[in-house]
Amino acid sequence: MARCYSVRVSKCYPSVPRLWLISDARNDGALEAALRRLPRGSGLVFRHYHLPEPERWARFRQLQRLARLRGHSVVLAGTMREARAWRADGAYGSARMLGKGLAGLRLATVHSLRELRRVARADAALLSPVFATRSHPGAGALGPLRFLFMAQNSRIPALALGGMTPRRAARMPLHGWAAIDGLSP
């Protein structure tokens, strides 16, 4: 059962995986091994923006098959409509991209309290970057204290993203976390 860190989060959202592997061009070659190592019931956020659409679709299908065999959820970076067309479990993106109306898991990217207030329809918010990250060199990080403040003021589960590692995650009271490098061999 997930730890609930906020009185505003009325339940622990057991349907939202606590651990998410995020795909990227730099971890593509290690994704199969990383998916096999994840605990059953984790999740994969498939981005792969670097691939042309036909190749992106084919890579998605490969990873989706493996993820499903391991009991993982798979969400597509894009709109909920695209996620439904690709038979993903949900969508990942900004609150505006996720839209409303269509069923599926919604993971919203959030970088500020203002954005966090706008994601009421999402199932979870990925607050980022918590720590410095290779994905956005030189970008300001929230830091663990600001992350926790935002998480405690969230009405939905807040997942830590950005510079996260198993060691850092173990030191923080959180619903869950996500990583690119931190979960790739």
Backbone as a printed PyTorch tensor [residue, N CA C, xyz], in Angstrom:
tensor([[[  0.8450,  -1.1780,   0.0000],
         [  0.0000,   0.0000,   0.0000],
         [  0.8880,   1.2370,   0.0000]],

        [[  0.5530,   2.1930,  -0.7920],
         [  1.3310,   3.4190,  -0.8940],
         [  1.2230,   4.2400,   0.3780]],

        [[  2.2890,   4.9610,   0.6970],
         [  2.2480,   5.8760,   1.8310],
         [  1.5030,   7.1320,   1.4200]],

        [[  0.5620,   7.5680,   2.2480],
         [ -0.1500,   8.8070,   1.9690],
         [  0.5060,   9.9110,   2.7820]],

        [[  0.9460,  10.9510,   2.1300],
         [  1.6820,  12.0120,   2.8030],
         [  0.8520,  13.2670,   2.9450]],

        [[ -0.3780,  13.2710,   2.5010],
         [ -1.1780,  14.4810,   2.5320],
         [ -2.6070,  14.1770,   2.9360]],

        [[ -3.1610,  15.0210,   3.7860],
         [ -4.5600,  14.8460,   4.1580],
         [ -5.4650,  15.1640,   2.9810]],

        [[ -4.9750,  15.9040,   2.0050],
         [ -5.7720,  16.2190,   0.8260],
         [ -5.8940,  15.0420,  -0.1300]],

        [[ -4.9640,  14.1240,  -0.0630],
         [ -5.0530,  12.9300,  -0.8920],
         [ -5.8650,  11.9290,  -0.0830]],

        [[ -7.1380,  11.7700,  -0.4550],
         [ -8.0710,  11.0250,   0.3820],
         [ -7.8510,   9.5280,   0.3780]],

        [[ -7.1860,   9.0010,  -0.6190],
         [ -6.8610,   7.5790,  -0.6350],
         [ -5.4790,   7.4140,  -1.2290]],

        [[ -4.9440,   6.2340,  -1.1230],
         [ -3.5540,   6.0160,  -1.5450],
         [ -3.4080,   5.6530,  -3.0180]],

        [[ -4.4810,   5.6570,  -3.7800],
         [ -4.4270,   5.4060,  -5.2140],
         [ -3.6510,   4.1480,  -5.5510]],

        [[ -4.1330,   2.9840,  -5.1090],
         [ -3.3860,   1.7590,  -5.4080],
         [ -3.3080,   1.4460,  -6.8910]],

        [[ -4.1610,   2.0520,  -7.7260],
         [ -4.1280,   1.7570,  -9.1590],
         [ -3.0360,   2.5220,  -9.8990]],

        [[ -2.4220,   3.5020,  -9.2640],
         [ -1.3380,   4.2540,  -9.8910],
         [ -0.0210,   3.6120,  -9.4670]],

        [[  0.7130,   3.0280, -10.4180],
         [  1.9990,   2.4240, -10.0490],
         [  2.9000,   3.4220,  -9.3340]],

        [[  3.6970,   2.9050,  -8.4200],
         [  4.5790,   3.7560,  -7.6190],
         [  5.9310,   3.9730,  -8.2800]],

        [[  6.2700,   3.1640,  -9.2780],
         [  7.5780,   3.2570,  -9.9190],
         [  7.3940,   3.2880, -11.4280]],

        [[  8.0120,   4.2950, -12.0670],
         [  7.8590,   4.4970, -13.5130],
         [  9.2190,   4.6330, -14.1820]],

        [[  9.4290,   3.8480, -15.2160],
         [ 10.5940,   3.9710, -16.0870],
         [ 10.1760,   4.8440, -17.2600]],

        [[ 10.9570,   5.8650, -17.5490],
         [ 10.6370,   6.7620, -18.6540],
         [ 11.6250,   6.5180, -19.7860]],

        [[ 11.0900,   6.3020, -20.9810],
         [ 11.9540,   6.0070, -22.1240],
         [ 12.5150,   7.2900, -22.7120]],

        [[ 13.6870,   7.1350, -23.3140],
         [ 14.4070,   8.2680, -23.8810],
         [ 15.3960,   7.7030, -24.9040]],

        [[ 15.8920,   8.5250, -25.7860],
         [ 16.8660,   8.0570, -26.7770],
         [ 18.0900,   7.4560, -26.0950]],

        [[ 18.5210,   8.0460, -24.9930],
         [ 19.7620,   7.5830, -24.3690],
         [ 19.6210,   6.2840, -23.5840]],

        [[ 18.3920,   5.8730, -23.2100],
         [ 18.2640,   4.6000, -22.4900],
         [ 17.5870,   3.5210, -23.3430]],

        [[ 17.3880,   3.7950, -24.6300],
         [ 16.6660,   2.8710, -25.4910],
         [ 17.2660,   1.4690, -25.4880]],

        [[ 18.5740,   1.3500, -25.5820],
         [ 19.2170,   0.0430, -25.6450],
         [ 19.1240,  -0.7540, -24.3560]],

        [[ 18.7820,  -0.1040, -23.2530],
         [ 18.7220,  -0.7790, -21.9560],
         [ 17.2970,  -0.9840, -21.4610]],

        [[ 16.3130,  -0.6200, -22.2630],
         [ 14.9340,  -0.6640, -21.7760],
         [ 14.4360,  -2.0680, -21.4650]],

        [[ 14.7710,  -3.0440, -22.2910],
         [ 14.3080,  -4.4080, -22.0370],
         [ 14.8310,  -4.9080, -20.6940]],

        [[ 16.1200,  -4.7130, -20.4490],
         [ 16.7020,  -5.1520, -19.1760],
         [ 16.0890,  -4.3910, -18.0090]],

        [[ 15.8700,  -3.1120, -18.1800],
         [ 15.2740,  -2.3100, -17.1090],
         [ 13.8450,  -2.7570, -16.8100]],

        [[ 13.0670,  -3.0450, -17.8380],
         [ 11.6910,  -3.5160, -17.6270],
         [ 11.6670,  -4.8530, -16.8910]],

        [[ 12.6300,  -5.7100, -17.1780],
         [ 12.6770,  -7.0120, -16.5000],
         [ 13.0340,  -6.8710, -15.0240]],

        [[ 13.8080,  -5.8350, -14.6880],
         [ 14.2270,  -5.6300, -13.3020],
         [ 13.1820,  -4.9030, -12.4530]],

        [[ 12.2730,  -4.1760, -13.0760],
         [ 11.2680,  -3.4380, -12.3100],
         [ 10.3640,  -4.3890, -11.5370]],

        [[  9.9380,  -3.9980, -10.3430],
         [  8.9660,  -4.8280,  -9.6200],
         [  7.6690,  -4.9400, -10.4120]],

        [[  7.0270,  -6.0960, -10.3440],
         [  5.7420,  -6.3090, -11.0230],
         [  4.7840,  -5.1880, -10.6340]],

        [[  4.0530,  -4.6980, -11.6320],
         [  3.0850,  -3.6450, -11.3710],
         [  3.6490,  -2.2390, -11.4540]],

        [[  4.8560,  -2.1030, -11.9660],
         [  5.4360,  -0.7750, -12.1810],
         [  4.8790,  -0.2280, -13.4930]],

        [[  5.4730,   0.8540, -13.9970],
         [  4.9800,   1.4290, -15.2320],
         [  6.0870,   1.8990, -16.1560]],

        [[  5.7250,   2.0210, -17.4210],
         [  6.6120,   2.5520, -18.4540],
         [  5.9300,   3.7480, -19.0900]],

        [[  6.6390,   4.8710, -19.1220],
         [  6.1900,   6.0370, -19.8860],
         [  6.9890,   6.0140, -21.1770]],

        [[  6.3020,   5.7600, -22.2890],
         [  6.9760,   5.6640, -23.5830],
         [  6.9780,   7.0350, -24.2430]],

        [[  8.1990,   7.5930, -24.4120],
         [  8.3410,   8.8830, -25.0840],
         [  8.9180,   8.6770, -26.4770]],

        [[ 10.1790,   8.3920, -26.5890],
         [ 10.8480,   8.1290, -27.8680],
         [ 10.5070,   9.1630, -28.9500]],

        [[ 10.5830,  10.4150, -28.5750],
         [ 10.3060,  11.5030, -29.5110],
         [ 11.3040,  11.5200, -30.6680]],

        [[ 12.4640,  10.8910, -30.4750],
         [ 13.5290,  10.9260, -31.4690],
         [ 13.2580,  10.0540, -32.6920]],

        [[ 12.2850,   9.1710, -32.6060],
         [ 12.0200,   8.2500, -33.7160],
         [ 10.9320,   8.7690, -34.6470]],

        [[ 11.0650,   8.5110, -35.9430],
         [  9.9610,   8.7990, -36.8650],
         [  8.7510,   7.9500, -36.4690]],

        [[  7.5660,   8.3990, -36.8070],
         [  6.3300,   7.7580, -36.3530],
         [  6.2630,   6.2420, -36.5820]],

        [[  6.5700,   5.7180, -37.7730],
         [  6.4860,   4.2560, -37.9520],
         [  7.4470,   3.4880, -37.0340]],

        [[  8.6510,   4.0160, -36.8580],
         [  9.6250,   3.3650, -35.9740],
         [  9.2080,   3.5050, -34.5140]],

        [[  8.6640,   4.6450, -34.1840],
         [  8.1820,   4.8750, -32.8090],
         [  7.0760,   3.8790, -32.4800]],

        [[  6.1450,   3.6900, -33.3920],
         [  5.0500,   2.7360, -33.2110],
         [  5.5900,   1.3170, -33.0110]],

        [[  6.5340,   0.9040, -33.8540],
         [  7.0890,  -0.4470, -33.7670],
         [  7.8180,  -0.6450, -32.4340]],

        [[  8.5950,   0.3450, -32.0250],
         [  9.3200,   0.2420, -30.7420],
         [  8.3430,   0.2040, -29.5770]],

        [[  7.2860,   0.9900, -29.6600],
         [  6.2540,   0.9800, -28.6240],
         [  5.6760,  -0.4260, -28.4750]],

        [[  5.3280,  -1.0530, -29.5870],
         [  4.7340,  -2.3900, -29.5510],
         [  5.6850,  -3.4130, -28.9170]],

        [[  6.9840,  -3.3310, -29.2520],
         [  7.9610,  -4.2510, -28.6640],
         [  7.9860,  -4.1140, -27.1440]],

        [[  8.1120,  -2.8780, -26.6890],
         [  8.2230,  -2.6380, -25.2560],
         [  6.9030,  -2.8970, -24.5360]],

        [[  5.7990,  -2.6120, -25.1990],
         [  4.4920,  -2.8560, -24.5920],
         [  4.2970,  -4.3480, -24.3170]],

        [[  4.6720,  -5.1930, -25.2770],
         [  4.5350,  -6.6430, -25.0850],
         [  5.3170,  -7.1130, -23.8560]],

        [[  6.5760,  -6.6870, -23.7600],
         [  7.3980,  -7.0800, -22.6230],
         [  6.8240,  -6.5210, -21.3160]],

        [[  6.4380,  -5.2680, -21.3280],
         [  5.8930,  -4.6430, -20.1230],
         [  4.6410,  -5.3730, -19.6450]],

        [[  3.7730,  -5.7100, -20.5530],
         [  2.5300,  -6.4060, -20.1720],
         [  2.8300,  -7.7900, -19.6020]],

        [[  3.8270,  -8.4780, -20.1660],
         [  4.2180,  -9.7850, -19.6180],
         [  4.6980,  -9.6600, -18.1780]],

        [[  5.2800,  -8.5220, -17.8590],
         [  5.8070,  -8.2690, -16.5100],
         [  4.7710,  -7.6120, -15.5940]],

        [[  3.5610,  -7.3960, -16.0900],
         [  2.5040,  -6.8080, -15.2690],
         [  2.6180,  -5.3090, -15.0910]],

        [[  3.2890,  -4.6350, -16.0230],
         [  3.4780,  -3.1860, -15.9350],
         [  2.4240,  -2.4410, -16.7410]],

        [[  2.1030,  -1.2350, -16.2850],
         [  1.2620,  -0.3230, -17.0590],
         [  2.1370,   0.3660, -18.0950]],

        [[  1.5350,   0.7410, -19.2240],
         [  2.2680,   1.4440, -20.2790],
         [  1.4570,   2.6620, -20.6900]],

        [[  2.0640,   3.8390, -20.5450],
         [  1.4080,   5.0570, -20.9940],
         [  2.2400,   5.6930, -22.1010]],

        [[  1.5510,   6.3840, -22.9820],
         [  2.1780,   7.0180, -24.1410],
         [  2.2990,   8.5110, -23.8980]],

        [[  3.4560,   9.0710, -24.1780],
         [  3.6090,  10.5230, -24.1410],
         [  2.8270,  11.0840, -25.3180]],

        [[  1.7880,  11.8160, -25.0170],
         [  0.9200,  12.3620, -26.0540],
         [ -0.4720,  12.5840, -25.4990]],

        [[ -1.4120,  12.7420, -26.3720],
         [ -2.7900,  12.9850, -25.9530],
         [ -3.4680,  11.6730, -25.5680]],

        [[ -4.5610,  11.7950, -24.8510],
         [ -5.3180,  10.6000, -24.4820],
         [ -5.8920,   9.9240, -25.7330]],

        [[ -6.2670,  10.7130, -26.6990],
         [ -6.7820,  10.1580, -27.9540],
         [ -5.7040,   9.3050, -28.6370]],

        [[ -4.4680,   9.8060, -28.6880],
         [ -3.3630,   9.0260, -29.2680],
         [ -3.1130,   7.7590, -28.4540]],

        [[ -3.1380,   7.8890, -27.1410],
         [ -2.9000,   6.7400, -26.2750],
         [ -3.9460,   5.6550, -26.5110]],

        [[ -5.1930,   6.0540, -26.6690],
         [ -6.2560,   5.0820, -26.9430],
         [ -6.0230,   4.4110, -28.2990]],

        [[ -5.6350,   5.1870, -29.3070],
         [ -5.3850,   4.6280, -30.6340],
         [ -4.2290,   3.6230, -30.6030]],

        [[ -3.2380,   3.8590, -29.7590],
         [ -2.0850,   2.9660, -29.6530],
         [ -2.3270,   1.8300, -28.6560]],

        [[ -3.4870,   1.7920, -28.0400],
         [ -3.8550,   0.7950, -27.0300],
         [ -2.9480,   0.8490, -25.8020]],

        [[ -2.5470,   2.0620, -25.4490],
         [ -1.7850,   2.2720, -24.2250],
         [ -2.7630,   2.3290, -23.0520]],

        [[ -2.2400,   2.1900, -21.8610],
         [ -3.0800,   2.2570, -20.6650],
         [ -3.4440,   3.6870, -20.3050]],

        [[ -2.7490,   4.6490, -20.8920],
         [ -3.0260,   6.0440, -20.6010],
         [ -2.0620,   6.9580, -21.3180]],

        [[ -2.1000,   8.2330, -20.9000],
         [ -1.2940,   9.2670, -21.5500],
         [ -0.4620,  10.0240, -20.5230]],

        [[  0.6350,  10.5880, -21.0130],
         [  1.5780,  11.3650, -20.2070],
         [  1.8270,  12.6790, -20.9220]],

        [[  1.6910,  13.7820, -20.2000],
         [  1.9620,  15.0800, -20.7940],
         [  1.4380,  16.2010, -19.9280]],

        [[  1.3450,  17.3780, -20.5100],
         [  0.8230,  18.5290, -19.7820],
         [ -0.6700,  18.3490, -19.5410]],

        [[ -1.1950,  19.0870, -18.5800],
         [ -2.6290,  19.0000, -18.2760],
         [ -3.4580,  19.2830, -19.5200]],

        [[ -3.0340,  20.2130, -20.3340],
         [ -3.7610,  20.5670, -21.5580],
         [ -3.7820,  19.4010, -22.5430]],

        [[ -2.6680,  18.6880, -22.6590],
         [ -2.5910,  17.5590, -23.5950],
         [ -3.4840,  16.4020, -23.1790]],

        [[ -3.6170,  16.1950, -21.8770],
         [ -4.3450,  15.0270, -21.3960],
         [ -5.8370,  15.1160, -21.6710]],

        [[ -6.3470,  16.3260, -21.7200],
         [ -7.7550,  16.5050, -22.0500],
         [ -8.6930,  15.8950, -21.0410]],

        [[ -9.9100,  15.6760, -21.4660],
         [-10.9120,  15.0900, -20.5760],
         [-11.8460,  14.2190, -21.3940]],

        [[-12.6210,  13.4350, -20.7060],
         [-13.6430,  12.6470, -21.3710],
         [-13.2580,  11.2170, -21.6740]],

        [[-12.0980,  10.9680, -22.2360],
         [-11.7120,   9.5990, -22.5850],
         [-11.1300,   8.8910, -21.3610]],

        [[-11.4520,   7.6260, -21.2190],
         [-10.9600,   6.8470, -20.0850],
         [ -9.4980,   6.4640, -20.2950]],

        [[ -8.7760,   6.3340, -19.2050],
         [ -7.3780,   5.9270, -19.2420],
         [ -6.6100,   6.6160, -18.1400]],

        [[ -5.4510,   6.0730, -17.8240],
         [ -4.5710,   6.6310, -16.8050],
         [ -3.9580,   7.9260, -17.3270]],

        [[ -4.0200,   8.9710, -16.5170],
         [ -3.4890,  10.2790, -16.9020],
         [ -2.3450,  10.6700, -15.9720]],

        [[ -1.1470,  10.8250, -16.5430],
         [  0.0190,  11.2770, -15.7940],
         [  0.3970,  12.6560, -16.3080]],

        [[  0.3190,  13.6430, -15.4340],
         [  0.5880,  15.0260, -15.8340],
         [  1.9850,  15.4530, -15.4170]],

        [[  2.6810,  16.1270, -16.3080],
         [  3.9740,  16.7130, -15.9680],
         [  3.7190,  18.0580, -15.3050]],

        [[  4.4010,  18.2950, -14.1830],
         [  4.1700,  19.5010, -13.3860],
         [  5.5110,  20.0520, -12.9190]],

        [[  5.6590,  21.3820, -13.0430],
         [  6.9120,  22.0210, -12.6430],
         [  6.7170,  23.1350, -11.6200]],

        [[  5.4710,  23.4370, -11.2510],
         [  5.2040,  24.5290, -10.3090],
         [  3.8780,  24.2900,  -9.5990]],

        [[  3.6590,  25.0410,  -8.5220],
         [  2.3770,  24.9550,  -7.8160],
         [  1.2240,  25.3790,  -8.7150]],

        [[  1.4420,  26.3640,  -9.5490],
         [  0.3980,  26.8190, -10.4690],
         [ -0.0360,  25.6780, -11.3970]],

        [[  0.9340,  24.9900, -11.9710],
         [  0.6030,  23.8540, -12.8320],
         [ -0.0790,  22.7470, -12.0410]],

        [[  0.3610,  22.5240, -10.8100],
         [ -0.2180,  21.4680,  -9.9840],
         [ -1.6990,  21.7150,  -9.7370]],

        [[ -2.0830,  22.9610,  -9.5710],
         [ -3.4910,  23.2920,  -9.3360],
         [ -4.3550,  23.0260, -10.5660]],

        [[ -3.7470,  22.9580, -11.7430],
         [ -4.4930,  22.7610, -12.9830],
         [ -4.6330,  21.3000, -13.4050]],

        [[ -4.1570,  20.3810, -12.6210],
         [ -4.1850,  18.9770, -13.0460],
         [ -5.1920,  18.1430, -12.2570]],

        [[ -6.2930,  18.7240, -11.9220],
         [ -7.3000,  18.0240, -11.1260],
         [ -7.8110,  16.7560, -11.7920]],

        [[ -7.8190,  16.7030, -13.1140],
         [ -8.3400,  15.5290, -13.8240],
         [ -7.2960,  14.4260, -14.0010]],

        [[ -6.0660,  14.6750, -13.6290],
         [ -5.0200,  13.6640, -13.7730],
         [ -5.1020,  12.6530, -12.6330]],

        [[ -4.5490,  11.4770, -12.8640],
         [ -4.4950,  10.4490, -11.8290],
         [ -3.2570,  10.5960, -10.9570]],

        [[ -2.2170,  11.2190, -11.5010],
         [ -0.9880,  11.4770, -10.7560],
         [ -0.2330,  12.6010, -11.4510]],

        [[  0.5790,  13.3010, -10.6520],
         [  1.4110,  14.3800, -11.1780],
         [  2.8740,  14.0000, -11.0080]],

        [[  3.6450,  14.1200, -12.0800],
         [  5.0810,  13.9100, -11.9970],
         [  5.7160,  15.2780, -11.7850]],

        [[  6.1290,  15.5490, -10.5500],
         [  6.7270,  16.8360, -10.1960],
         [  8.2030,  16.7880, -10.5320]],

        [[  8.6400,  17.7880, -11.3220],
         [ 10.0340,  17.7390, -11.7560],
         [ 10.5930,  19.1200, -12.0630]],

        [[ 11.9240,  19.1860, -12.1430],
         [ 12.8750,  18.1770, -11.6890],
         [ 13.1160,  18.3160, -10.1860]],

        [[ 13.1260,  17.2140,  -9.4790],
         [ 13.4010,  17.2510,  -8.0470],
         [ 14.8790,  17.5530,  -7.8310]],

        [[ 15.7390,  16.8990,  -8.5940],
         [ 17.1860,  17.1120,  -8.5240],
         [ 17.6850,  17.4700,  -9.9230]],

        [[ 18.9280,  17.9000, -10.0130],
         [ 19.5350,  18.1900, -11.3150],
         [ 19.4670,  16.9300, -12.1780]],

        [[ 19.2870,  17.1450, -13.4700],
         [ 19.1020,  16.0200, -14.3670],
         [ 19.8180,  16.2510, -15.6870]],

        [[ 20.2430,  15.1520, -16.3160],
         [ 20.8900,  15.2590, -17.6270],
         [ 19.9060,  15.6620, -18.7130]],

        [[ 18.6220,  15.4050, -18.4950],
         [ 17.6150,  15.7470, -19.4930],
         [ 17.5050,  17.2510, -19.7140]],

        [[ 17.7130,  18.0090, -18.6420],
         [ 17.6020,  19.4730, -18.7170],
         [ 18.7840,  20.1050, -17.9960]],

        [[ 19.9680,  20.0360, -18.5980],
         [ 21.1560,  20.5710, -17.9340],
         [ 21.0120,  22.0640, -17.6490]],

        [[ 21.3740,  22.4350, -16.4310],
         [ 21.3260,  23.8420, -16.0420],
         [ 19.9660,  24.3210, -15.5750]],

        [[ 18.9440,  23.5150, -15.7180],
         [ 17.6000,  23.9150, -15.2610],
         [ 17.5530,  23.8830, -13.7420]],

        [[ 16.8010,  24.7910, -13.1530],
         [ 16.6410,  24.8160, -11.7090],
         [ 15.8730,  23.6000, -11.2210]],

        [[ 16.2830,  23.0680, -10.0870],
         [ 15.6160,  21.9030,  -9.5030],
         [ 14.7270,  22.3400,  -8.3440]],

        [[ 13.6630,  21.5810,  -8.1110],
         [ 12.7740,  21.8570,  -6.9880],
         [ 13.4830,  21.6220,  -5.6600]],

        [[ 14.2610,  20.5670,  -5.5950],
         [ 14.8620,  20.1460,  -4.3390],
         [ 13.8550,  19.3260,  -3.5500]],

        [[ 14.3460,  18.5170,  -2.6110],
         [ 13.4340,  17.6360,  -1.8760],
         [ 12.4120,  18.3700,  -1.0190]],

        [[ 12.7720,  19.4900,  -0.4180],
         [ 11.8210,  20.2000,   0.4420],
         [ 10.6810,  20.8250,  -0.3600]],

        [[ 11.0080,  21.4520,  -1.4640],
         [  9.9450,  22.0340,  -2.2910],
         [  9.0750,  20.9330,  -2.9060]],

        [[  9.6980,  19.8420,  -3.3160],
         [  8.9160,  18.7150,  -3.8220],
         [  7.9150,  18.2650,  -2.7570]],

        [[  8.3890,  18.0640,  -1.5260],
         [  7.5000,  17.5880,  -0.4660],
         [  6.3910,  18.5910,  -0.1750]],

        [[  6.7060,  19.8720,  -0.1850],
         [  5.6720,  20.8960,   0.0130],
         [  4.6060,  20.7900,  -1.0720]],

        [[  5.0470,  20.6840,  -2.3110],
         [  4.0940,  20.5650,  -3.4160],
         [  3.2820,  19.2710,  -3.2940]],

        [[  3.9430,  18.1720,  -2.9620],
         [  3.2550,  16.8850,  -2.8330],
         [  2.2070,  16.9360,  -1.7310]],

        [[  2.5350,  17.5760,  -0.6270],
         [  1.5880,  17.6760,   0.4830],
         [  0.3960,  18.5560,   0.1370]],

        [[  0.5430,  19.4270,  -0.8260],
         [ -0.5420,  20.3160,  -1.2300],
         [ -1.2310,  19.8440,  -2.5100]],

        [[ -0.9870,  18.6110,  -2.8690],
         [ -1.5770,  18.0480,  -4.0790],
         [ -2.8330,  17.2600,  -3.7340]],

        [[ -3.8090,  17.3380,  -4.6010],
         [ -5.0280,  16.5420,  -4.4200],
         [ -4.9220,  15.1800,  -5.0970]],

        [[ -3.8470,  14.9790,  -5.8260],
         [ -3.6010,  13.7060,  -6.5010],
         [ -2.2060,  13.2230,  -6.1150]],

        [[ -1.9030,  11.9520,  -6.3000],
         [ -0.5640,  11.4640,  -5.9670],
         [  0.5130,  12.2170,  -6.7390]],

        [[  1.5770,  12.5560,  -6.0460],
         [  2.7080,  13.2420,  -6.6550],
         [  3.8800,  12.2700,  -6.7490]],

        [[  4.4060,  12.1400,  -7.9510],
         [  5.5440,  11.2680,  -8.1960],
         [  6.7690,  12.1390,  -8.4340]],

        [[  7.8820,  11.7740,  -7.8290],
         [  9.1240,  12.5210,  -7.9740],
         [  9.8010,  12.1360,  -9.2820]],

        [[ 10.2460,  13.1340, -10.0330],
         [ 10.9430,  12.9180, -11.3030],
         [ 12.0770,  13.9160, -11.4120]],

        [[ 13.1870,  13.4620, -11.9510],
         [ 14.3250,  14.3470, -12.1820],
         [ 15.4580,  14.0480, -11.2270]],

        [[ 16.4690,  13.3500, -11.7200],
         [ 17.6250,  13.0250, -10.8880],
         [ 17.3350,  11.9900,  -9.8200]],

        [[ 16.2140,  11.2920,  -9.9510],
         [ 15.8390,  10.3090,  -8.9350],
         [ 16.6160,   9.0060,  -9.1140]],

        [[ 16.9780,   8.4190,  -7.9830],
         [ 17.6430,   7.1240,  -7.9240],
         [ 16.9660,   6.3170,  -6.8110]],

        [[ 17.1750,   5.0150,  -6.7760],
         [ 16.5930,   4.2430,  -5.6780],
         [ 17.0130,   4.7720,  -4.3040]],

        [[ 18.2440,   5.1860,  -4.1820],
         [ 18.7410,   5.7000,  -2.8980],
         [ 18.0150,   6.9900,  -2.5020]],

        [[ 17.8830,   7.9130,  -3.4290],
         [ 17.1660,   9.1580,  -3.1310],
         [ 15.6990,   8.8890,  -2.8110]],

        [[ 15.0810,   7.9970,  -3.5580],
         [ 13.6680,   7.6790,  -3.3260],
         [ 13.4620,   7.0820,  -1.9350]],

        [[ 14.3960,   6.2500,  -1.4920],
         [ 14.2720,   5.6120,  -0.1800],
         [ 14.3490,   6.6250,   0.9600]],

        [[ 14.9550,   7.7720,   0.7180],
         [ 15.1160,   8.8000,   1.7580],
         [ 13.9380,   9.7720,   1.8340]],

        [[ 13.0100,   9.6750,   0.8880],
         [ 11.9180,  10.6460,   0.8360],
         [ 10.5660,   9.9520,   1.0440]],

        [[  9.6830,  10.5700,   1.8240],
         [  8.3230,  10.0200,   1.9350],
         [  7.5390,  10.4180,   0.6880]],

        [[  7.2710,   9.4710,  -0.1740],
         [  6.5800,   9.8140,  -1.4130],
         [  5.6870,   8.6840,  -1.8740]],

        [[  4.7180,   9.0530,  -2.7010],
         [  3.8230,   8.0440,  -3.2780],
         [  4.5990,   7.1630,  -4.2420]],

        [[  5.4800,   7.7860,  -5.0040],
         [  6.2620,   7.0430,  -5.9690],
         [  7.2360,   7.9460,  -6.6920]],

        [[  7.9390,   7.3620,  -7.6410],
         [  8.9330,   8.1320,  -8.3740],
         [  9.1310,   7.5560,  -9.7670]],

        [[  9.8030,   8.3480, -10.5960],
         [ 10.0580,   7.9800, -11.9820],
         [ 11.4680,   8.4050, -12.3480]],

        [[ 12.0410,   7.7150, -13.3230],
         [ 13.4040,   8.0520, -13.7330],
         [ 13.6870,   7.5490, -15.1450]],

        [[ 14.6720,   8.1850, -15.7450],
         [ 15.2380,   7.7140, -17.0050],
         [ 16.5340,   6.9940, -16.6630]],

        [[ 17.5510,   7.7430, -16.2840],
         [ 18.8510,   7.1670, -15.9640],
         [ 18.8290,   6.3560, -14.6700]],

        [[ 18.0650,   6.7990, -13.6810],
         [ 18.0490,   6.1570, -12.3720],
         [ 17.5020,   4.7490, -12.3520]],

        [[ 16.8580,   4.3330, -13.4290],
         [ 16.3210,   2.9660, -13.5140],
         [ 16.8860,   2.1920, -14.6820]],

        [[ 17.7970,   2.8010, -15.4230],
         [ 18.3980,   2.1440, -16.5930],
         [ 19.7970,   1.6630, -16.2110]],

        [[ 20.1610,   0.4410, -16.6610],
         [ 21.4940,  -0.0850, -16.3230],
         [ 22.6050,   0.7210, -16.9660]]])
